[in-house]
């Protein structure tokens, strides 16, 4: 029996895969921000953690990651 695999080559499938990859990258950068801040002894509020976890804008996440290296408090990233 032949299985129709055309969906997996479709534009919709390619778009869904790309979205999944982008979400995975965003989650990885968010974890990196959290790791850097935690390593530096900077605590995040629940609201800041939620904002970080929900952000999918890679430019914003990368900005936060760079700022996390020198920040003295969490507010410097999120205010």
matplotlib code that plots the C-alpha trace (Angstrom):
import matplotlib.pyplot as plt

x = [0.0, 1.4, 1.2, 0.5, 3.4, 2.7, 1.6, 5.1, 6.5, 3.8, 4.2, 2.1, 4.3, 7.5, 6.0, 5.0, 8.5, 10.1, 7.8, 8.8, 12.5, 12.1, 10.1, 12.9, 15.6, 13.6, 13.2, 16.9, 17.8, 15.3, 16.9, 20.3, 19.1, 17.8, 21.0, 23.2, 21.0, 20.8, 24.6, 25.0, 22.6, 19.9, 16.4, 13.4, 9.9, 7.1, 6.0, 9.5, 9.9, 6.6, 7.5, 10.8, 9.1, 6.5, 8.7, 9.4, 11.1, 14.6, 16.0, 14.5, 15.7, 19.3, 19.2, 18.2, 20.9, 23.6, 22.2, 22.1, 25.9, 26.3, 23.0, 23.0, 19.3, 16.5, 14.8, 17.6, 16.4, 12.7, 11.9]
y = [0.0, 3.4, 6.2, 9.8, 11.9, 14.9, 17.0, 16.7, 18.4, 21.1, 24.8, 24.4, 21.7, 23.7, 26.8, 24.8, 23.3, 26.7, 28.1, 25.2, 25.8, 29.5, 28.8, 26.3, 28.9, 31.5, 29.1, 28.4, 32.1, 32.7, 29.9, 31.4, 34.8, 33.1, 31.1, 34.2, 36.2, 33.3, 32.8, 36.5, 36.3, 38.4, 37.2, 37.7, 38.3, 36.0, 38.6, 39.0, 35.2, 35.0, 37.8, 36.1, 32.8, 34.2, 36.4, 34.9, 38.0, 36.8, 40.3, 41.2, 38.0, 38.6, 42.1, 40.8, 38.2, 40.8, 43.1, 40.2, 40.0, 43.5, 44.1, 44.8, 44.1, 42.5, 45.8, 47.0, 44.4, 44.7, 48.3]
z = [0.0, -1.0, 1.5, 0.3, 1.7, -0.4, 2.6, 4.1, 1.0, 0.8, 1.5, 4.6, 6.0, 5.2, 6.9, 10.0, 10.2, 9.9, 12.6, 14.8, 14.3, 15.0, 18.2, 19.3, 18.6, 20.6, 23.5, 23.5, 23.6, 26.4, 28.4, 27.8, 29.1, 32.2, 32.6, 32.4, 34.8, 37.2, 37.1, 37.8, 40.8, 39.2, 40.0, 37.7, 38.8, 37.7, 35.2, 33.8, 33.5, 31.7, 29.3, 28.6, 28.0, 25.7, 23.5, 20.1, 18.5, 18.0, 17.7, 21.1, 22.7, 21.4, 22.7, 26.1, 26.0, 25.3, 28.0, 30.5, 30.4, 31.9, 33.7, 37.4, 37.9, 35.8, 35.3, 33.0, 30.5, 30.8, 31.8]

ax = plt.figure().add_subplot(projection="3d")
ax.plot(x, y, z, "-o")
ax.set_aspect("equal")
plt.show()
